């Protein structure tokens, strides 16, 4: 399972969840990630969401990206030491 995060015009954080395993349901994972912060939806193997950026600052964006990562890992029951970051350009997280 993987999650990627990116911004579009400093207005919103876009989140994408993809998996080849239907165990967790990507649509359920995205709902947990964006709970109380944004909107989204999806299907068993793919889902997407967006969280609006209120201030549009780099600091706000970085904070939301960390929140998304923590919520993603928690939603699938994985500790941070079982994953690795992708190169900075992709800003994603992949499980081993």
N, C-alpha and C positions, 0 to 999 in steps of 0.2 A: 504494500500500500504506500502511496506517496501523496504528499500535499505540496502544492506550489503557491507562492504568494507574490503578487506584484501590484504596483500602483498604476493608475491611469489618470493622468493630468492632475495629480495631487488632490483628487476629489474623492477617491475611494480605493480601498484595498480589495483586490480581486483574489479569490481563493478557489483552487481547483483540487478535487480529490479524485484519485484514480486507483482502482484495484483490480486484480484478476481473481480475487477471492470474494465470494458473496457473503462470507461469514459475518462481517460487521455491517454491511450495507452502507455504501458511500453516502446515500441520502441521510442516514441517521448520523453519520460522523459529521457531515457538514452542518446539520442542525445543532449539534453540540458545540461545534466550533464557533458558530455565529450567534449563539443564544444571547439575547439581550443587546446585541451590538449591530446586527445587520439582517439581511434577507438572503435566502437561497433555497435550493432544492436539488433533486436529482433522482438517480436510479440506483440499483444495487451495485453497479461497478463504476459509476462516474457521477459526480455531483459538482456543483459550483455555488459560490456565494459572493456577496460583496458587503463590505463594511464601510460606511461613509467616513471620510476624514473630516473632522470638525474644523481643526486649525490648518490642516494641510502642511504641517511642519515635518521635517525629517525626524525629529524626536517623537512626535505622535505616531508616525508611520512605523518606526522601529519598535516602539512599545506595543503596537497592535500586532506586529509580526511575531514578537515573542509570545504574546498572549495566544495567538493562533497556534503556534507550535506547541505550547504547553497543553492547550485544550485538545489538540489533535492526538498527542501522545496519551493523554489521560483517557480520551474517549475509546482508545483501542487497548488500553491496559498495558502500555509499554513504558518502561523507564527510559530516560534520556541516554543512558549508557549503552542501549541496544541499537542506537541509530547513529547515522553520520550525516553531516551536512553536505549538500551538493555544492559545486562551485558557486561563488557569489553571484554570478550572472543569472543563474536559474533560481536562486533563493528558495530551494526546496529541501525537503527532508525525506530520506529513504530509510526503510527498515531493512535490517539484514536477516 
